[in-house]
């Protein structure tokens, strides 16, 4: 699934997801953290997110 991204793009997107996720986590806390919010802000689908991180717990 992530084959459409080159290595540089993969690392940049992963870093962006972590940045967005951290901001959401600080604002909302773990229980209110929604993958949908992160993916929407990053402009990707949930399936792409789960190609990087198997679960919300692994993401955090």
PQR file with spaces between the fields and no chain letter, atoms N, CA, C, O and H, PARSE charges and radii, in Angstrom:
ATOM       1  N    UNK     1       0.821   -1.197    0.000 -0.4000 1.5000
ATOM       2  CA   UNK     1       0.000    0.000    0.000 -0.0000 2.0000
ATOM       3  C    UNK     1       0.862    1.257    0.000  0.5500 1.7000
ATOM       4  O    UNK     1       0.541    2.215   -0.704 -0.5500 1.4000
ATOM       5  N    UNK     2       1.929    1.279    0.757 -0.4000 1.5000
ATOM       6  CA   UNK     2       2.762    2.466    0.813 -0.0000 2.0000
ATOM       7  C    UNK     2       3.763    2.537   -0.333  0.5500 1.7000
ATOM       8  O    UNK     2       4.611    3.428   -0.357 -0.5500 1.4000
ATOM       9  H    UNK     2       2.189    0.501    1.328  0.4000 1.0000
ATOM      10  N    UNK     3       3.675    1.621   -1.269 -0.4000 1.5000
ATOM      11  CA   UNK     3       4.592    1.590   -2.396 -0.0000 2.0000
ATOM      12  C    UNK     3       4.464    2.824   -3.279  0.5500 1.7000
ATOM      13  O    UNK     3       5.369    3.117   -4.060 -0.5500 1.4000
ATOM      14  H    UNK     3       2.986    0.897   -1.250  0.4000 1.0000
ATOM      15  N    UNK     4       3.360    3.548   -3.169 -0.4000 1.5000
ATOM      16  CA   UNK     4       3.184    4.748   -4.004 -0.0000 2.0000
ATOM      17  C    UNK     4       4.062    5.899   -3.532  0.5500 1.7000
ATOM      18  O    UNK     4       4.238    6.877   -4.260 -0.5500 1.4000
ATOM      19  H    UNK     4       2.625    3.310   -2.535  0.4000 1.0000
ATOM      20  N    UNK     5       4.615    5.800   -2.329 -0.4000 1.5000
ATOM      21  CA   UNK     5       5.480    6.840   -1.792 -0.0000 2.0000
ATOM      22  C    UNK     5       6.938    6.418   -1.917  0.5500 1.7000
ATOM      23  O    UNK     5       7.269    5.249   -1.718 -0.5500 1.4000
ATOM      24  H    UNK     5       4.473    5.006   -1.738  0.4000 1.0000
ATOM      25  N    UNK     6       7.808    7.369   -2.246 -0.4000 1.5000
ATOM      26  CA   UNK     6       9.232    7.058   -2.195 -0.0000 2.0000
ATOM      27  C    UNK     6       9.691    7.175   -0.735  0.5500 1.7000
ATOM      28  O    UNK     6       8.934    7.641    0.117 -0.5500 1.4000
ATOM      29  H    UNK     6       7.539    8.318   -2.408  0.4000 1.0000
ATOM      30  N    UNK     7      10.900    6.765   -0.454 -0.4000 1.5000
ATOM      31  CA   UNK     7      11.381    6.737    0.936 -0.0000 2.0000
ATOM      32  C    UNK     7      11.351    8.118    1.588  0.5500 1.7000
ATOM      33  O    UNK     7      10.966    8.245    2.750 -0.5500 1.4000
ATOM      34  H    UNK     7      11.515    6.387   -1.145  0.4000 1.0000
ATOM      35  N    UNK     8      11.744    9.127    0.866 -0.4000 1.5000
ATOM      36  CA   UNK     8      11.761   10.490    1.412 -0.0000 2.0000
ATOM      37  C    UNK     8      10.354   10.941    1.758  0.5500 1.7000
ATOM      38  O    UNK     8      10.130   11.533    2.814 -0.5500 1.4000
ATOM      39  H    UNK     8      12.057    9.023   -0.079  0.4000 1.0000
ATOM      40  N    UNK     9       9.417   10.668    0.885 -0.4000 1.5000
ATOM      41  CA   UNK     9       8.030   11.052    1.110 -0.0000 2.0000
ATOM      42  C    UNK     9       7.441   10.277    2.286  0.5500 1.7000
ATOM      43  O    UNK     9       6.693   10.839    3.086 -0.5500 1.4000
ATOM      44  H    UNK     9       9.599   10.187    0.028  0.4000 1.0000
ATOM      45  N    UNK    10       7.771    8.997    2.394 -0.4000 1.5000
ATOM      46  CA   UNK    10       7.284    8.190    3.517 -0.0000 2.0000
ATOM      47  C    UNK    10       7.727    8.783    4.850  0.5500 1.7000
ATOM      48  O    UNK    10       6.927    8.934    5.773 -0.5500 1.4000
ATOM      49  H    UNK    10       8.378    8.540    1.744  0.4000 1.0000
ATOM      50  N    UNK    11       9.018    9.117    4.937 -0.4000 1.5000
ATOM      51  CA   UNK    11       9.528    9.666    6.194 -0.0000 2.0000
ATOM      52  C    UNK    11       8.939   11.032    6.491  0.5500 1.7000
ATOM      53  O    UNK    11       8.668   11.354    7.648 -0.5500 1.4000
ATOM      54  H    UNK    11       9.668    8.994    4.187  0.4000 1.0000
ATOM      55  N    UNK    12       8.739   11.830    5.468 -0.4000 1.5000
ATOM      56  CA   UNK    12       8.144   13.155    5.671 -0.0000 2.0000
ATOM      57  C    UNK    12       6.692   13.029    6.140  0.5500 1.7000
ATOM      58  O    UNK    12       6.267   13.744    7.048 -0.5500 1.4000
ATOM      59  H    UNK    12       8.959   11.569    4.528  0.4000 1.0000
ATOM      60  N    UNK    13       5.941   12.128    5.529 -0.4000 1.5000
ATOM      61  CA   UNK    13       4.549   11.928    5.922 -0.0000 2.0000
ATOM      62  C    UNK    13       4.463   11.355    7.325  0.5500 1.7000
ATOM      63  O    UNK    13       3.611   11.770    8.111 -0.5500 1.4000
ATOM      64  H    UNK    13       6.287   11.548    4.792  0.4000 1.0000
ATOM      65  N    UNK    14       5.324   10.417    7.649 -0.4000 1.5000
ATOM      66  CA   UNK    14       5.336    9.833    8.991 -0.0000 2.0000
ATOM      67  C    UNK    14       5.625   10.919   10.031  0.5500 1.7000
ATOM      68  O    UNK    14       4.975   10.968   11.074 -0.5500 1.4000
ATOM      69  H    UNK    14       6.016   10.080    7.011  0.4000 1.0000
ATOM      70  N    UNK    15       6.582   11.772    9.753 -0.4000 1.5000
ATOM      71  CA   UNK    15       6.912   12.862   10.670 -0.0000 2.0000
ATOM      72  C    UNK    15       5.740   13.823   10.812  0.5500 1.7000
ATOM      73  O    UNK    15       5.459   14.305   11.909 -0.5500 1.4000
ATOM      74  H    UNK    15       7.110   11.732    8.905  0.4000 1.0000
ATOM      75  N    UNK    16       5.062   14.099    9.713 -0.4000 1.5000
ATOM      76  CA   UNK    16       3.901   14.989    9.746 -0.0000 2.0000
ATOM      77  C    UNK    16       2.775   14.377   10.576  0.5500 1.7000
ATOM      78  O    UNK    16       2.130   15.081   11.353 -0.5500 1.4000
ATOM      79  H    UNK    16       5.291   13.707    8.822  0.4000 1.0000
ATOM      80  N    UNK    17       2.534   13.087   10.424 -0.4000 1.5000
ATOM      81  CA   UNK    17       1.503   12.418   11.211 -0.0000 2.0000
ATOM      82  C    UNK    17       1.825   12.497   12.704  0.5500 1.7000
ATOM      83  O    UNK    17       0.938   12.746   13.521 -0.5500 1.4000
ATOM      84  H    UNK    17       3.058   12.515    9.793  0.4000 1.0000
ATOM      85  N    UNK    18       3.073   12.289   13.051 -0.4000 1.5000
ATOM      86  CA   UNK    18       3.482   12.369   14.450 -0.0000 2.0000
ATOM      87  C    UNK    18       3.316   13.792   14.990  0.5500 1.7000
ATOM      88  O    UNK    18       2.892   13.986   16.129 -0.5500 1.4000
ATOM      89  H    UNK    18       3.793   12.087   12.387  0.4000 1.0000
ATOM      90  N    UNK    19       3.648   14.764   14.176 -0.4000 1.5000
ATOM      91  CA   UNK    19       3.494   16.168   14.581 -0.0000 2.0000
ATOM      92  C    UNK    19       2.021   16.501   14.825  0.5500 1.7000
ATOM      93  O    UNK    19       1.669   17.072   15.857 -0.5500 1.4000
ATOM      94  H    UNK    19       3.992   14.607   13.251  0.4000 1.0000
ATOM      95  N    UNK    20       1.186   16.148   13.887 -0.4000 1.5000
ATOM      96  CA   UNK    20      -0.254   16.408   14.025 -0.0000 2.0000
ATOM      97  C    UNK    20      -0.807   15.646   15.223  0.5500 1.7000
ATOM      98  O    UNK    20      -1.559   16.197   16.027 -0.5500 1.4000
ATOM      99  H    UNK    20       1.472   15.684   13.049  0.4000 1.0000
ATOM     100  N    UNK    21      -0.432   14.384   15.335 -0.4000 1.5000
ATOM     101  CA   UNK    21      -0.914   13.561   16.437 -0.0000 2.0000
ATOM     102  C    UNK    21      -0.523   14.117   17.794  0.5500 1.7000
ATOM     103  O    UNK    21      -1.328   14.112   18.725 -0.5500 1.4000
ATOM     104  H    UNK    21       0.179   13.936   14.682  0.4000 1.0000
ATOM     105  N    UNK    22       0.694   14.592   17.910 -0.4000 1.5000
ATOM     106  CA   UNK    22       1.168   15.170   19.165 -0.0000 2.0000
ATOM     107  C    UNK    22       0.332   16.387   19.542  0.5500 1.7000
ATOM     108  O    UNK    22      -0.062   16.547   20.697 -0.5500 1.4000
ATOM     109  H    UNK    22       1.348   14.596   17.153  0.4000 1.0000
ATOM     110  N    UNK    23       0.065   17.240   18.563 -0.4000 1.5000
ATOM     111  CA   UNK    23      -0.754   18.429   18.822 -0.0000 2.0000
ATOM     112  C    UNK    23      -2.148   18.035   19.301  0.5500 1.7000
ATOM     113  O    UNK    23      -2.664   18.617   20.255 -0.5500 1.4000
ATOM     114  H    UNK    23       0.385   17.110   17.624  0.4000 1.0000
ATOM     115  N    UNK    24      -2.756   17.053   18.645 -0.4000 1.5000
ATOM     116  CA   UNK    24      -4.083   16.586   19.034 -0.0000 2.0000
ATOM     117  C    UNK    24      -4.045   15.930   20.417  0.5500 1.7000
ATOM     118  O    UNK    24      -4.947   16.132   21.230 -0.5500 1.4000
ATOM     119  H    UNK    24      -2.336   16.580   17.870  0.4000 1.0000
ATOM     120  N    UNK    25      -3.014   15.156   20.673 -0.4000 1.5000
ATOM     121  CA   UNK    25      -2.890   14.476   21.958 -0.0000 2.0000
ATOM     122  C    UNK    25      -2.779   15.484   23.102  0.5500 1.7000
ATOM     123  O    UNK    25      -3.409   15.312   24.145 -0.5500 1.4000
ATOM     124  H    UNK    25      -2.281   14.991   20.012  0.4000 1.0000
ATOM     125  N    UNK    26      -1.998   16.514   22.913 -0.4000 1.5000
ATOM     126  CA   UNK    26      -1.844   17.538   23.948 -0.0000 2.0000
ATOM     127  C    UNK    26      -3.153   18.293   24.198  0.5500 1.7000
ATOM     128  O    UNK    26      -3.478   18.625   25.338 -0.5500 1.4000
ATOM     129  H    UNK    26      -1.486   16.654   22.066  0.4000 1.0000
ATOM     130  N    UNK    27      -3.890   18.558   23.134 -0.4000 1.5000
ATOM     131  CA   UNK    27      -5.153   19.298   23.253 -0.0000 2.0000
ATOM     132  C    UNK    27      -6.277   18.450   23.823  0.5500 1.7000
ATOM     133  O    UNK    27      -7.048   18.918   24.662 -0.5500 1.4000
ATOM     134  H    UNK    27      -3.626   18.289   22.208  0.4000 1.0000
ATOM     135  N    UNK    28      -6.375   17.195   23.366 -0.4000 1.5000
ATOM     136  CA   UNK    28      -7.559   16.390   23.662 -0.0000 2.0000
ATOM     137  C    UNK    28      -7.329   15.258   24.651  0.5500 1.7000
ATOM     138  O    UNK    28      -8.265   14.827   25.324 -0.5500 1.4000
ATOM     139  H    UNK    28      -5.750   16.815   22.685  0.4000 1.0000
ATOM     140  N    UNK    29      -6.106   14.774   24.747 -0.4000 1.5000
ATOM     141  CA   UNK    29      -5.833   13.601   25.568 -0.0000 2.0000
ATOM     142  C    UNK    29      -6.001   12.328   24.748  0.5500 1.7000
ATOM     143  O    UNK    29      -6.546   12.350   23.645 -0.5500 1.4000
ATOM     144  H    UNK    29      -5.345   15.124   24.200  0.4000 1.0000
ATOM     145  N    UNK    30      -5.521   11.214   25.308 -0.4000 1.5000
ATOM     146  CA   UNK    30      -5.507    9.950   24.583 -0.0000 2.0000
ATOM     147  C    UNK    30      -6.906    9.453   24.246  0.5500 1.7000
ATOM     148  O    UNK    30      -7.156    9.028   23.118 -0.5500 1.4000
ATOM     149  H    UNK    30      -5.078   11.196   26.205  0.4000 1.0000
ATOM     150  N    UNK    31      -7.801    9.501   25.190 -0.4000 1.5000
ATOM     151  CA   UNK    31      -9.141    8.934   24.975 -0.0000 2.0000
ATOM     152  C    UNK    31      -9.896    9.662   23.866  0.5500 1.7000
ATOM     153  O    UNK    31     -10.672    9.039   23.142 -0.5500 1.4000
ATOM     154  H    UNK    31      -7.597    9.846   26.107  0.4000 1.0000
ATOM     155  N    UNK    32      -9.686   10.956   23.723 -0.4000 1.5000
ATOM     156  CA   UNK    32     -10.400   11.730   22.707 -0.0000 2.0000
ATOM     157  C    UNK    32      -9.632   11.817   21.387  0.5500 1.7000
ATOM     158  O    UNK    32     -10.145   12.357   20.407 -0.5500 1.4000
ATOM     159  H    UNK    32      -9.055   11.463   24.312  0.4000 1.0000
ATOM     160  N    UNK    33      -8.418   11.295   21.356 -0.4000 1.5000
ATOM     161  CA   UNK    33      -7.611   11.315   20.135 -0.0000 2.0000
ATOM     162  C    UNK    33      -8.259   10.425   19.083  0.5500 1.7000
ATOM     163  O    UNK    33      -8.479    9.236   19.316 -0.5500 1.4000
ATOM     164  H    UNK    33      -8.001   10.856   22.152  0.4000 1.0000
ATOM     165  N    UNK    34      -8.563   11.005   17.926 -0.4000 1.5000
ATOM     166  CA   UNK    34      -9.210   10.248   16.854 -0.0000 2.0000
ATOM     167  C    UNK    34      -8.306   10.201   15.629  0.5500 1.7000
ATOM     168  O    UNK    34      -7.810   11.227   15.164 -0.5500 1.4000
ATOM     169  H    UNK    34      -8.384   11.971   17.737  0.4000 1.0000
ATOM     170  N    UNK    35      -8.106    9.008   15.123 -0.4000 1.5000
ATOM     171  CA   UNK    35      -7.288    8.821   13.931 -0.0000 2.0000
ATOM     172  C    UNK    35      -7.894    9.593   12.758  0.5500 1.7000
ATOM     173  O    UNK    35      -7.169   10.136   11.925 -0.5500 1.4000
ATOM     174  H    UNK    35      -8.510    8.175   15.501  0.4000 1.0000
ATOM     175  N    UNK    36      -9.205    9.636   12.701 -0.4000 1.5000
ATOM     176  CA   UNK    36      -9.889   10.365   11.626 -0.0000 2.0000
ATOM     177  C    UNK    36      -9.491   11.833   11.603  0.5500 1.7000
ATOM     178  O    UNK    36      -9.319   12.411   10.530 -0.5500 1.4000
ATOM     179  H    UNK    36      -9.794    9.195   13.378  0.4000 1.0000
ATOM     180  N    UNK    37      -9.344   12.443   12.777 -0.4000 1.5000
ATOM     181  CA   UNK    37      -8.945   13.853   12.847 -0.0000 2.0000
ATOM     182  C    UNK    37      -7.526   14.052   12.315  0.5500 1.7000
ATOM     183  O    UNK    37      -7.243   15.012   11.597 -0.5500 1.4000
ATOM     184  H    UNK    37      -9.485   11.974   13.649  0.4000 1.0000
ATOM     185  N    UNK    38      -6.655   13.137   12.676 -0.4000 1.5000
ATOM     186  CA   UNK    38      -5.259   13.226   12.244 -0.0000 2.0000
ATOM     187  C    UNK    38      -5.157   13.048   10.727  0.5500 1.7000
ATOM     188  O    UNK    38      -4.485   13.820   10.043 -0.5500 1.4000
ATOM     189  H    UNK    38      -6.884   12.358   13.259  0.4000 1.0000
ATOM     190  N    UNK    39      -5.830   12.025   10.220 -0.4000 1.5000
ATOM     191  CA   UNK    39      -5.735   11.757    8.781 -0.0000 2.0000
ATOM     192  C    UNK    39      -6.382   12.863    7.958  0.5500 1.7000
ATOM     193  O    UNK    39      -5.900   13.203    6.878 -0.5500 1.4000
ATOM     194  H    UNK    39      -6.376   11.398   10.775  0.4000 1.0000
ATOM     195  N    UNK    40      -7.464   13.417    8.467 -0.4000 1.5000
ATOM     196  CA   UNK    40      -8.118   14.511    7.745 -0.0000 2.0000
ATOM     197  C    UNK    40      -7.184   15.723    7.658  0.5500 1.7000
ATOM     198  O    UNK    40      -7.050   16.334    6.598 -0.5500 1.4000
ATOM     199  H    UNK    40      -7.855   13.141    9.345  0.4000 1.0000
ATOM     200  N    UNK    41      -6.549   16.060    8.763 -0.4000 1.5000
ATOM     201  CA   UNK    41      -5.627   17.206    8.757 -0.0000 2.0000
ATOM     202  C    UNK    41      -4.417   16.945    7.870  0.5500 1.7000
ATOM     203  O    UNK    41      -3.897   17.866    7.241 -0.5500 1.4000
ATOM     204  H    UNK    41      -6.658   15.564    9.624  0.4000 1.0000
ATOM     205  N    UNK    42      -3.967   15.698    7.818 -0.4000 1.5000
ATOM     206  CA   UNK    42      -2.807   15.344    6.997 -0.0000 2.0000
ATOM     207  C    UNK    42      -3.179   15.172    5.522  0.5500 1.7000
ATOM     208  O    UNK    42      -2.302   15.158    4.659 -0.5500 1.4000
ATOM     209  H    UNK    42      -4.389   14.950    8.329  0.4000 1.0000
ATOM     210  N    UNK    43      -4.471   15.042    5.236 -0.4000 1.5000
ATOM     211  CA   UNK    43      -4.913   14.886    3.853 -0.0000 2.0000
ATOM     212  C    UNK    43      -4.707   13.487    3.300  0.5500 1.7000
ATOM     213  O    UNK    43      -4.471   13.314    2.104 -0.5500 1.4000
ATOM     214  H    UNK    43      -5.183   15.053    5.938  0.4000 1.0000
ATOM     215  N    UNK    44      -4.798   12.487    4.173 -0.4000 1.5000
ATOM     216  CA   UNK    44      -4.643   11.094    3.749 -0.0000 2.0000
ATOM     217  C    UNK    44      -5.831   10.275    4.243  0.5500 1.7000
ATOM     218  O    UNK    44      -6.600   10.735    5.087 -0.5500 1.4000
ATOM     219  H    UNK    44      -4.990   12.628    5.144  0.4000 1.0000
ATOM     220  N    UNK    45      -5.977    9.083    3.724 -0.4000 1.5000
ATOM     221  CA   UNK    45      -7.011    8.172    4.175 -0.0000 2.0000
ATOM     222  C    UNK    45      -6.559    7.376    5.389  0.5500 1.7000
ATOM     223  O    UNK    45      -5.366    7.267    5.669 -0.5500 1.4000
ATOM     224  H    UNK    45      -5.353    8.710    3.037  0.4000 1.0000
ATOM     225  N    UNK    46      -7.534    6.819    6.106 -0.4000 1.5000
ATOM     226  CA   UNK    46      -7.199    6.022    7.282 -0.0000 2.0000
ATOM     227  C    UNK    46      -6.361    4.804    6.914  0.5500 1.7000
ATOM     228  O    UNK    46      -5.488    4.402    7.683 -0.5500 1.4000
ATOM     229  H    UNK    46      -8.504    6.908    5.878  0.4000 1.0000
ATOM     230  N    UNK    47      -6.611    4.220    5.765 -0.4000 1.5000
ATOM     231  CA   UNK    47      -5.834    3.058    5.344 -0.0000 2.0000
ATOM     232  C    UNK    47      -4.359    3.387    5.207  0.5500 1.7000
ATOM     233  O    UNK    47      -3.505    2.574    5.559 -0.5500 1.4000
ATOM     234  H    UNK    47      -7.320    4.547    5.140  0.4000 1.0000
ATOM     235  N    UNK    48      -4.057    4.564    4.702 -0.4000 1.5000
ATOM     236  CA   UNK    48      -2.661    4.998    4.588 -0.0000 2.0000
ATOM     237  C    UNK    48      -2.045    5.152    5.972  0.5500 1.7000
ATOM     238  O    UNK    48      -0.904    4.750    6.199 -0.5500 1.4000
ATOM     239  H    UNK    48      -4.752    5.225    4.417  0.4000 1.0000
ATOM     240  N    UNK    49      -2.800    5.731    6.887 -0.4000 1.5000
ATOM     241  CA   UNK    49      -2.318    5.878    8.263 -0.0000 2.0000
ATOM     242  C    UNK    49      -1.933    4.520    8.838  0.5500 1.7000
ATOM     243  O    UNK    49      -0.860    4.365    9.421 -0.5500 1.4000
ATOM     244  H    UNK    49      -3.727    6.057    6.703  0.4000 1.0000
ATOM     245  N    UNK    50      -2.825    3.531    8.669 -0.4000 1.5000
ATOM     246  CA   UNK    50      -2.576    2.216    9.238 -0.0000 2.0000
ATOM     247  C    UNK    50      -1.462    1.476    8.500  0.5500 1.7000
ATOM     248  O    UNK    50      -0.990    0.448    8.986 -0.5500 1.4000
ATOM     249  H    UNK    50      -3.696    3.657    8.196  0.4000 1.0000
ATOM     250  N    UNK    51      -1.038    1.964    7.357 -0.4000 1.5000
ATOM     251  CA   UNK    51       0.155    1.437    6.712 -0.0000 2.0000
ATOM     252  C    UNK    51       1.426    1.851    7.447  0.5500 1.7000
ATOM     253  O    UNK    51       2.453    1.177    7.369 -0.5500 1.4000
ATOM     254  H    UNK    51      -1.422    2.799    6.962  0.4000 1.0000
ATOM     255  N    UNK    52       1.339    2.963    8.157 -0.4000 1.5000
ATOM     256  CA   UNK    52       2.463    3.455    8.955 -0.0000 2.0000
ATOM     257  C    UNK    52       2.418    2.941   10.388  0.5500 1.7000
ATOM     258  O    UNK    52       3.444    2.576   10.961 -0.5500 1.4000
ATOM     259  H    UNK    52       0.505    3.511    8.221  0.4000 1.0000
ATOM     260  N    UNK    53       1.228    2.917   10.951 -0.4000 1.5000
ATOM     261  CA   UNK    53       1.046    2.551   12.362 -0.0000 2.0000
ATOM     262  C    UNK    53      -0.085    1.526   12.463  0.5500 1.7000
ATOM     263  O    UNK    53      -1.197    1.795   12.009 -0.5500 1.4000
ATOM     264  H    UNK    53       0.394    3.213   10.485  0.4000 1.0000
ATOM     265  N    UNK    54       0.181    0.352   13.053 -0.4000 1.5000
ATOM     266  CA   UNK    54      -0.833   -0.700   13.112 -0.0000 2.0000
ATOM     267  C    UNK    54      -2.057   -0.345   13.963  0.5500 1.7000
ATOM     268  O    UNK    54      -3.144   -0.873   13.728 -0.5500 1.4000
ATOM     269  H    UNK    54       1.084    0.134   13.422  0.4000 1.0000
ATOM     270  N    UNK    55      -1.889    0.553   14.958 -0.4000 1.5000
ATOM     271  CA   UNK    55      -2.992    0.892   15.842 -0.0000 2.0000
ATOM     272  C    UNK    55      -2.754    2.264   16.462  0.5500 1.7000
ATOM     273  O    UNK    55      -1.672    2.840   16.350 -0.5500 1.4000
ATOM     274  H    UNK    55      -1.006    0.982   15.149  0.4000 1.0000
ATOM     275  N    UNK    56      -3.775    2.758   17.106 -0.4000 1.5000
ATOM     276  CA   UNK    56      -3.666    4.030   17.831 -0.0000 2.0000
ATOM     277  C    UNK    56      -2.640    3.903   18.957  0.5500 1.7000
ATOM     278  O    UNK    56      -1.846    4.815   19.185 -0.5500 1.4000
ATOM     279  H    UNK    56      -4.654    2.289   17.197  0.4000 1.0000
ATOM     280  N    UNK    57      -2.660    2.779   19.652 -0.4000 1.5000
ATOM     281  CA   UNK    57      -1.691    2.564   20.721 -0.0000 2.0000
ATOM     282  C    UNK    57      -0.252    2.586   20.192  0.5500 1.7000
ATOM     283  O    UNK    57       0.624    3.193   20.808 -0.5500 1.4000
ATOM     284  H    UNK    57      -3.305    2.037   19.466  0.4000 1.0000
ATOM     285  N    UNK    58      -0.009    1.935   19.069 -0.4000 1.5000
ATOM     286  CA   UNK    58       1.329    1.949   18.472 -0.0000 2.0000
ATOM     287  C    UNK    58       1.714    3.356   18.022  0.5500 1.7000
ATOM     288  O    UNK    58       2.878    3.747   18.120 -0.5500 1.4000
ATOM     289  H    UNK    58      -0.721    1.441   18.569  0.4000 1.0000
ATOM     290  N    UNK    59       0.760    4.097   17.542 -0.4000 1.5000
ATOM     291  CA   UNK    59       1.010    5.470   17.106 -0.0000 2.0000
ATOM     292  C    UNK    59       1.482    6.325   18.289  0.5500 1.7000
ATOM     293  O    UNK    59       2.477    7.043   18.199 -0.5500 1.4000
ATOM     294  H    UNK    59      -0.185    3.780   17.462  0.4000 1.0000
ATOM     295  N    UNK    60       0.754    6.230   19.377 -0.4000 1.5000
ATOM     296  CA   UNK    60       1.077    7.037   20.566 -0.0000 2.0000
ATOM     297  C    UNK    60       2.336    6.483   21.213  0.5500 1.7000
ATOM     298  O    UNK    60       2.790    7.009   22.229 -0.5500 1.4000
ATOM     299  H    UNK    60      -0.055    5.646   19.451  0.4000 1.0000
